């Protein structure tokens, strides 16, 4: 038998960054991860808070969309107890040979009952 479980909830967060010839600031916003302006060959880290508001433990699976998956380093699965909060680092690595311009994508969070 193959058992396929469906997530009880799915959330997405927008991710954006710009590649330029100088660094710039990204603004904090709960709706998106804005890494600001980065130069080729640099990296930056942002944190996402994962909070379990359910009255049972959950497993959260994390995926980046194809547009930005190659640029991001992140853990792909978290176990979060009832009422627990976890700080999840998201590391953006900008390749040295990337073209200047705007880049964006999404991080998808699929929440399963543990």
Buried (B, 14 or more C-beta within 10 A) or exposed (E): EEEEEEBEEEEBBBBBBBBBEEEEEBEEEEEBBBBBBBBBEBEBEBEBEBEBEBEEBBBBBBBBBEEBEEBBEBEEEBEBEEEEEBEBEBEBEBEEEBEEEEBBBBBBBBBBEB
